[in-house]
Amino acid sequence: MPSVEDGIAALQAGELVVYPTETFYAIGADAFSSIALRRLFQLKGREPGKPVGLIAADSAMAFSVAREVPLDARRLADAFWPGPLTLVLPARGEIASELTGPDGVGVRVSPNPVARALSAGVGRPITATSANLSGEAPASTLDHARAGLGVKVKAYLEGGKLTALAPSSVVAINASGWKMVRVGAISEDQIAAALK
């Protein structure tokens, strides 16, 4: 069974890794490697223009991808990270266009120790797109992920059966305010309450 170290080595080599998060299994690629991102999009069959979220080892790393970090983003990070909250922030210029949407780049700090260890080991955020082909259900077991993705993934890291009922919630924040992009594990009321 591959170890976290094997996963880090694969990511550093521009390969893809399937790993557990607090919601579902995800496909990890070095977010700053154009080769890895190309492999990821070829594998997923994902349509261009649908941004891919990132997972970071901690808040400082997460915020490093943003051009600016509004106070509300820091308050939500303090309230919900590590946890199933993706913050979409204005992206820095060097962030690949495939990772950004109209509101910027989405990033979260996962409470899953494997997810955090991979990002920490690479020293940069990694992609956190669900470990399934586009349009299919997210994988809650490693076997499910392997059945859909096969040998194009270099390392599959075991995390048991993941029992999340919902994906991460997605909130876009910029200097002019915030908006709910996707309601997931955290409700809009919980977000609003944390910003009061």
Backbone as a ProteinNet text record, in pm:
[ID]
protein_1_A
[PRIMARY]
MPSVEDGIAALQAGELVVYPTETFYAIGADAFSSIALRRLFQLKGREPGKPVGLIAADSAMAFSVAREVPLDARRLADAFWPGPLTLVLPARGEIASELTGPDGVGVRVSPNPVARALSAGVGRPITATSANLSGEAPASTLDHARAGLGVKVKAYLEGGKLTALAPSSVVAINASGWKMVRVGAISEDQIAAALK
[TERTIARY]
86.4	0	89.6	69.6	154.7	140.5	248.9	249.8	231.6	215.1	207.9	335.7	450.6	577.8	576.5	519.6	506.3	418.7	313	222.9	293.3	373.3	447.6	546.3	617.3	714	644.6	528	453	410.9	361	318.9	437.7	552.4	670.8	717.7	685.4	724.5	619.9	517.9	414.9	308.8	305	206.5	80.1	-22.9	-150.4	-160.5	-226.7	-243.7	-390.1	-449.1	-583.3	-566.5	-632.9	-614.5	-746.5	-757.1	-880.5	-885.8	-1005.6	-1027.9	-1138.9	-1184.3	-1292.9	-1428.1	-1434.3	-1562.3	-1555.8	-1484.8	-1472.1	-1324.8	-1297.6	-1162.2	-1140.7	-1016.7	-982.6	-863.7	-851	-731.9	-639.2	-518.7	-420.8	-321.5	-292.7	-185.4	-119.9	8.5	76.9	11.1	-49.3	-125.7	-37.8	95.4	186	263.6	222.4	288.3	195.1	233.2	146.3	132.9	238.8	232.7	129.1	135	40.7	-102.4	-123.3	-259.2	-312.3	-225.5	-268.4	-311.1	-230.6	-266	-401.7	-421.1	-545.2	-666.5	-659.5	-775.4	-799.6	-691.3	-708.6	-777.7	-737.7	-794.7	-941.6	-973.5	-1110.4	-1207.7	-1156.7	-1249.1	-1336	-1278.7	-1355.6	-1359	-1473.1	-1486.2	-1406.7	-1337.6	-1264.8	-1362.1	-1313.9	-1400.4	-1467.4	-1447.3	-1500.6	-1380.5	-1365.7	-1241.7	-1224.5	-1101.1	-1066.3	-1020.6	-1079.3	-1041.1	-908	-849.6	-720.6	-733.1	-641.6	-628.3	-488.5	-480.7	-352.9	-328.6	-201.9	-165.2	-211.6	-219.2	-260.5	-311.1	-360	-419.8	-319.2	-196.2	-96	-71.6	-60.2	-40.1	-164.5	-281.3	-406.2	-413.8	-382.9	-395.3	-285.2	-179.4	-69.3	-110.1	-221.9	-264.9	-350.6	-384.1	-476.1	-399.8	-455.3	-399.7	-427	-541.3	-578.1	-662.4	-654.3	-730.8	-818.7	-944.9	-1034.3	-1047.4	-1077	-1092.9	-1196.2	-1306.3	-1409.8	-1355.6	-1261.8	-1202.8	-1124.3	-1050.1	-974	-1069	-1180.7	-1276.5	-1340	-1373.6	-1431.1	-1327.6	-1202.6	-1096.1	-1079.5	-1081.2	-1068.1	-1184.2	-1301.7	-1421.6	-1431.1	-1389.3	-1422.3	-1302.7	-1184.7	-1067.2	-995.5	-940.3	-958.7	-1103	-1157.1	-1295.1	-1345	-1470.7	-1524.8	-1576.2	-1489.6	-1525.2	-1419.7	-1462.7	-1374.7	-1399.6	-1294	-1303.1	-1251	-1331.4	-1288.8	-1242.1	-1113.2	-1048.3	-989.8	-971.4	-907.7	-770.2	-747.6	-627.2	-506.7	-390.3	-266.3	-241.3	-163.7	-142	-81.8	1.5	70.3	-14.6	-136.8	-224	-277.4	-266	-308.1	-453.9	-483.1	-620.3	-719.7	-672.1	-763.1	-812.8	-742.8	-779.4	-871.4	-893.4	-969.9	-1102.7	-1197	-1326.7	-1346.9	-1467.4	-1493.5	-1465.6	-1475.5	-1455.5	-1313.8	-1232.7	-1096.4	-1064.9	-980	-932.7	-989.5	-1035.2	-1095.4	-994	-990.8	-893.4	-952	-910.9	-953.1	-839.8	-851.7	-759	-838.5	-798.5	-873.5	-832.9	-930	-893.3	-834.4	-839.1	-785.4	-632.5	-569.7	-424.4	-346.9	-401.7	-332.5	-332.5	-446.8	-457	-359.2	-355.8	-266.3	-119.6	-87.9	51	101.9	16.8	57.5	91.6	2.2	25	149.4	163.9	281.2	409.3	403.2	521.4	565.9	468.2	499.8	537.6	486.6	516.3	428.1	322.8	230.8	91.8	-10.4	-143.9	-149.2	-236	-258.9	-406	-434.6	-573.5	-657.9	-786.7	-878.2	-1005.3	-995	-1113	-1151	-1280.9	-1325.1	-1268.9	-1242.7	-1176.3	-1276	-1325.9	-1420.1	-1411.5	-1459.5	-1467.9	-1580.2	-1568.2	-1668.2	-1807.8	-1899.4	-2038	-2072.4	-1970.7	-1998.1	-2001	-2052.6	-2064.1	-1925.2	-1905	-1776.1	-1747.6	-1621.3	-1581.4	-1570.5	-1638.7	-1626.7	-1535.4	-1491.9	-1393.5	-1282.6	-1168.2	-1054.4	-1084.1	-1155.1	-1189.1	-1275.7	-1369.5	-1458.3	-1374	-1278.9	-1193.3	-1108.2	-1050.4	-960.8	-1037.3	-1160.6	-1241.9	-1267.1	-1283.6	-1312.7	-1189	-1077.5	-960.1	-845	-833.1	-736.2	-589.5	-509.1	-362.8	-304.5	-388.8	-334.2	-299.9	-345.8	-310.8	-190.9	-87.4	37.5	22.7	-45.3	-56.5	-198.8	-251.2	-382.1	-356.8	-394	-368.3	-496.3	-489.8	-607.9	-648.1	-778.4	-830.6	-958	-983.8	-1106.3	-1227.9	-1346	-1470.1	-1502.8	-1519.8	-1548.8	-1699.7	-1751	-1897.1	-1960.9	-1894.9	-1954	-2087.6	-2180.6	-2310.8	-2312.2	-2216.2	-2216.6	-2073.3	-2053.6	-1921.4	-1892.3	-1775.1	-1743.8	-1837.9	-1867.3	-1940.2	-1841.3	-1889.7	-1803.1	-1855.6	-1768.2	-1803.7	-1701.9	-1750.3	-1662.3	-1657.3	-1536.6	-1518.2	-1423.4	-1463.9	-1369.5	-1392.9	-1328	-1333.7	-1475.8	-1564.6	-1699.7	-1799.7	-1758	-1852.3	-1834.1	-1935	-1927.3	-2056.3	-2047.7	-2167.9	-2148	-2258.7	-2256.8	-2255.8	-2155.1	-2146.9	-2208.5	-2181.4	-2237.9	-2262.6	-2385.2	-2414.7	-2373.9	-2288.9	-2244.5	-2257.8	-2145.4	-2146.6	-2173.8	-2148.9	-2171.9	-2282.3	-2380.8	-2497.3	-2468.3	-2551.1	-2536.4	-2558.9	-2651.3	-2675.1	-2550.4	-2479.2	-2357.4	-2250.8	-2241.8	-2145.2	-2181.6	-2308.8	-2352.9	-2329.6	-2355.9	-2338.9	-2192	-2101.1	-1958.5	-1907.4	-1981.4	-1937.8	-2009.3	-2092.9	-2166.4	-2072.4
-120.2	0	124.6	216.2	336.1	419.1	482.1	567.3	713.3	798.7	942.8	989.4	932.4	970.3	935.2	819.1	781.4	882.8	925.9	1025	1157.2	1200.7	1326.7	1315.7	1203	1183.1	1185.4	1121.7	1121.1	1262.9	1339.1	1477	1561.2	1544	1621	1587.2	1465.6	1421.6	1458.9	1533.6	1574.1	1468.7	1365.2	1257.6	1290.4	1205.8	1222.6	1124.2	1168.3	1087.3	1096	982.2	984.6	975.6	1065.5	1073	1107.2	1073.8	1102.5	1247.7	1303.6	1434.8	1417.6	1528.4	1519.6	1497.1	1505.3	1482.4	1353.4	1356.1	1238.4	1220.4	1113.9	1099.1	1205.7	1252.2	1358.3	1315.6	1381.1	1362.4	1479.9	1447.2	1550.5	1563.9	1689.2	1722.5	1848.1	1865.3	1988.6	2103.5	2196.1	2304.8	2399.2	2388	2478	2405.8	2283.6	2207.1	2196.3	2258.4	2254.4	2110.9	2030.6	1889.6	1814.1	1833.3	1763.3	1807.5	1936.2	1984.8	1929.2	1919.5	1862.5	1716.4	1642.7	1501.9	1494.3	1584	1583.3	1605.3	1706.2	1738.2	1631.4	1571.4	1461.4	1343.1	1315.1	1201.9	1225.3	1341.7	1368.8	1384.7	1429.1	1462.3	1580.3	1668.5	1781.3	1893.8	1955.9	2063.4	2185.4	2251.8	2373	2477.4	2564.5	2668.9	2628.9	2503.1	2461	2452.8	2549.7	2556.2	2437.8	2412.2	2302.1	2362.1	2314.6	2364.6	2306.7	2374.4	2334.5	2303.6	2220	2195.3	2239.1	2310.3	2358.6	2300.2	2301	2242	2327.6	2458.5	2549.5	2679.6	2768.7	2893.4	2979.1	2986.7	3071.8	3024.4	2892.3	2838.8	2863.6	2844.6	2865.6	3009.2	3103.4	3243.8	3288.7	3207.8	3246.2	3245.3	3179.1	3177.2	3299.1	3379.2	3491.7	3623	3703.5	3837.4	3927.5	3905.6	3980.5	3887.7	3908.1	3824	3915.6	3931.1	4017	3967.7	4061.2	4028.4	3918.1	3921.5	3819.1	3680.5	3671.2	3540.7	3488.5	3575.7	3534.5	3491.5	3562.7	3527.4	3391	3363.4	3232.4	3121.7	3150	3050.7	3018.2	3121	3099.2	3015.7	3037.2	2967.9	2823.5	2796.7	2667.5	2585	2639.7	2561	2507.3	2386.3	2291.3	2242.2	2233.6	2188.1	2201.2	2158	2149.9	2283.4	2385.4	2516.7	2558.1	2574.3	2625.5	2775.1	2854.1	2998.6	3030.6	3104.6	3147.6	3292	3311.1	3440.6	3492.7	3625.6	3679.1	3613.9	3554.5	3473.3	3558.7	3515.5	3577.2	3543.5	3627.3	3613.2	3481.3	3421.6	3298.3	3172.7	3186.6	3069.5	3031.4	2903.6	2856.7	2889.4	2930	2970.9	2856.1	2729.4	2614.8	2601.2	2664.4	2652.1	2764.5	2862.7	2979.2	2989.2	3051.7	3080.5	3231.4	3275.9	3420.5	3491.2	3417.5	3480.6	3459.4	3381.3	3359.7	3212.6	3184.6	3048.1	2996.7	2871	2812.3	2728.4	2747.6	2674.5	2644.6	2530.4	2499	2426.8	2423.4	2346.8	2228.2	2108.8	1988.6	1941.4	1892.5	1830.8	1690.7	1637.2	1502.6	1507.2	1426.6	1435.3	1396	1304.7	1265.9	1382.8	1447.3	1560.6	1671	1702.2	1809.1	1769.6	1642	1596.9	1602	1568.9	1575.5	1718.6	1810.6	1950.7	2004.5	1969.5	2015.5	1958.3	1830.7	1766.1	1826.6	1867	1930	2077.2	2133.4	2273.4	2372.2	2320.4	2406.4	2344.4	2421.5	2362.7	2255.8	2156.7	2053.1	2056	2001	2001.6	1907.9	1938.8	1862	1826.4	1810.1	1772	1628.3	1597.2	1465.6	1353.9	1239.6	1127	1044.2	1104.3	1037.5	1105.4	1036.8	1100.8	1203.3	1306.1	1412.9	1355.4	1402	1358.5	1236	1167.6	1050	1088.7	996.5	1025.4	1029.3	1116.5	1120.4	988.5	955.1	826.1	834.6	741.3	736.2	622.3	538.1	434.1	437	383.8	380.2	289.3	178.9	86.6	156.2	237	312.4	406.2	477.2	570.1	493.4	381.3	304.8	248.2	205.6	148.8	251.7	378.4	482.3	540.4	543.8	619.4	531.8	410.3	313.8	352.2	312.4	318.2	456.7	551.7	685.7	760.3	706.7	763.4	686.1	758.9	695.5	627.6	693.6	638.6	657.9	551.9	557	544	646.8	647.2	614	510.4	459.9	553.9	576.9	657.1	598.7	469.8	408.2	453.6	414.7	458.5	597.8	690.7	830.2	848.9	902.1	900.3	1038.7	1132.6	1266.4	1260.2	1339.2	1346.7	1456.4	1547.6	1663.2	1704.3	1768.1	1821.3	1945.4	2002.2	2125.7	2237.3	2328.8	2450	2544.1	2621.5	2713.6	2855.5	2943.4	3084.3	3170.8	3258.5	3352.8	3482.8	3533.2	3656.3	3749.4	3874.8	3977.7	4103.4	4210.5	4332.5	4384.9	4352.4	4408.8	4319.8	4200	4117.1	3969.2	3891	3745	3692.8	3576.2	3509.7	3359.3	3290.5	3144.6	3091.9	3013	2954.4	2814.3	2738.7	2603.5	2575.2	2537.1	2495.3	2349.6	2319.1	2182.7	2149.5	2109.8	2064.7	2178.7	2301.4	2418.6	2502.7	2539	2610.3	2759.9	2824.3	2968.6	3043	2991	3054.1	3048.5	2933.8	2921.5	3021.1	3038.7	3134.9	3275.8	3310.4	3445.5	3470.8	3369.6	3385.4	3408.3	3342.9	3357.3	3496.2	3565.1	3697.5	3811.7	3777.4	3884.2	3964.6
0	0	0	-94.4	-98.6	29.5	69.5	189.2	148.9	248.7	222.1	151.9	192.9	129.4	-18.8	-52.3	-193.9	-268.2	-201.3	-261.5	-286	-188.5	-203.3	-319.3	-326.9	-435.4	-571.3	-580.6	-706.8	-745.5	-648.1	-676.1	-722.4	-655.7	-693	-834	-880	-1014.4	-1119.8	-1079	-1175	-1200.6	-1113	-1128.4	-1048.7	-1068.5	-999	-883	-776.4	-655.8	-613.3	-577.6	-517.8	-366.7	-293.9	-148.8	-79.9	49.2	122.3	170.6	171.9	234.5	338.4	395.4	494.1	427.4	295.3	227.5	145.9	33.1	-53.5	-91.4	-167.1	-221.8	-329.9	-340.5	-435.3	-519.8	-636.3	-719.1	-693.1	-647.3	-619.3	-732.8	-768.5	-861.1	-806.7	-834.2	-795.5	-871.3	-797.1	-859.4	-940.3	-923.7	-994.8	-1104.9	-1139	-1244.8	-1365.2	-1476.5	-1595	-1646.8	-1634	-1678	-1594.6	-1461.6	-1373.1	-1401	-1423.9	-1449.2	-1581.3	-1681.7	-1809.8	-1790	-1713.7	-1685.4	-1615.5	-1520.3	-1442.9	-1533.9	-1618.8	-1702.7	-1809.1	-1860.1	-1956	-1888.3	-1764.9	-1692.3	-1659.3	-1607.6	-1561.3	-1676.9	-1792.2	-1900.1	-1861.3	-1781.1	-1728.3	-1830.8	-1841.1	-1938.3	-1892	-1984.2	-1947.9	-1893.7	-1812	-1757.4	-1627.5	-1583.9	-1453.8	-1360.3	-1271.6	-1193.8	-1098.9	-1063.4	-973.2	-840.9	-731	-599.6	-553.2	-454.7	-399.3	-250.8	-201.9	-58.2	-17.8	94.2	145.7	284.4	325.8	454.8	571.7	550.3	658.7	596.8	683.8	634.6	559.6	609.1	544.4	401.2	382.9	247.8	162.7	222.1	147	96.3	182.2	144.3	48.4	35.5	-53.3	-200.7	-234.8	-375.1	-410.1	-309	-330.4	-350.8	-438.2	-462.5	-342.4	-281.6	-161	-74.3	55.9	148.4	233.3	196	273.1	417.4	507.1	648.5	668.9	592.8	607.9	576.2	482.1	449.3	569	635.7	754.3	866.6	879.6	985.5	958.6	832.6	800.2	817	779.4	797.4	945.6	1029.5	1174.5	1227.7	1169.9	1219.9	1169.7	1046.8	984.8	936.3	938.1	895.7	1016.4	1008.7	899.7	893.7	772.9	758.6	616.6	593.4	458	404.2	406.2	352.6	250.9	126.3	21.2	7.3	22.3	1.2	-138.2	-214.5	-348	-335.8	-363.5	-341.8	-472.9	-483.7	-604.5	-623.2	-740.8	-761.7	-798.9	-751.8	-796.5	-942.9	-1009.3	-1153.5	-1195.4	-1106.8	-1149.5	-1132.8	-1080.7	-1066.7	-1204.8	-1239.8	-1373	-1398.8	-1521.8	-1555.3	-1536.9	-1552.2	-1536.3	-1392	-1299.1	-1157.6	-1111.9	-1198	-1154.3	-1227.3	-1159.3	-1218.6	-1217.2	-1246.1	-1250.7	-1117.7	-1006.3	-875	-820.7	-890.9	-841	-822.7	-723.8	-700.2	-567.7	-568.5	-448.7	-371.9	-239.8	-158.6	-21.1	36.6	172.6	245.8	378.4	462.3	515.4	474.9	512	650.8	730.7	858.2	838.8	715.6	694.6	699.4	786.1	802.1	676.7	596.4	472.7	374.4	358.2	265.8	305.5	435.6	482	466.8	496.2	486.6	342.9	246.1	105.7	66.2	100.3	65.8	137.2	263.7	339.5	279.3	237.1	182	50.2	-31.2	-159.9	-137.5	-27.9	2.9	-70.2	-133.9	-210.4	-205.9	-239.7	-248.9	-359.3	-338.9	-439.9	-480.5	-598.2	-644.1	-558	-551.6	-466.5	-541.9	-673.2	-750.6	-715.1	-716.9	-669.8	-758.4	-695.2	-762.6	-841.9	-949.6	-1038.2	-1174.2	-1276.4	-1407.6	-1404.5	-1487.5	-1489.3	-1507	-1423.3	-1434.8	-1352.6	-1297.6	-1214.4	-1066.8	-984.4	-840.9	-776.2	-676	-607.1	-535	-523.5	-465.8	-314.3	-245.5	-99.3	-54.5	-149.4	-116.9	-222.2	-183.3	-274.7	-394	-369.4	-479.1	-583.8	-536.7	-626.1	-712.7	-649.9	-724.2	-825.6	-781.5	-869.3	-989.2	-965.4	-1073.4	-1182.9	-1142.4	-1241.4	-1307.1	-1235.2	-1282.3	-1330.6	-1273.1	-1324.3	-1308.2	-1406.5	-1393.1	-1421.3	-1463.5	-1491.8	-1363.1	-1250	-1119.4	-1065.1	-1022.6	-979	-842.3	-749.5	-613.1	-561.1	-501.5	-434.4	-284.5	-208.5	-64.3	10.8	93	163.7	276.3	287.1	397.8	452.7	419.9	468.9	388.9	437.7	372.9	423.8	331.4	369.4	367	475.4	493.1	487.7	419.3	410	337.6	385.1	319.3	214.3	223.3	133.3	102.3	-12.8	-44.9	39.3	19.6	93.1	46	135.6	96.6	29.9	-66.4	-140.2	-123.5	-74.6	-54	-127.4	-213.8	-283.2	-204.1	-184	-106.4	-180.3	-190.4	-236.2	-154.3	-193.3	-111.8	-96	-191.1	-183.1	-111.9	-68.6	6.1	-23	17	-0.2	-60.4	-122.4	-173.9	-165.9	-146.4	-139.2	-283	-316.5	-450.5	-450.1	-343.5	-331.4	-183.7	-152.4	-15.1	-2.7	93.8	116.2	263.4	322.8	462	560.2	518.6	606	543.5	624.5	570.1	554.5	471.7	453.4	584.8	668.3	799.4	887	882.2	962.5	915	781.8	726.6	774.5	759.5	796.9	946.1	1026.9	1171.8	1206.7	1136.4	1165.7	1127.2	1040	992.5	1062.6	1161.7	1232.4	1318
[MASK]
++++++++++++++++++++++++++++++++++++++++++++++++++++++++++++++++++++++++++++++++++++++++++++++++++++++++++++++++++++++++++++++++++++++++++++++++++++++++++++++++++++++++++++++++++++++++++++++++++++

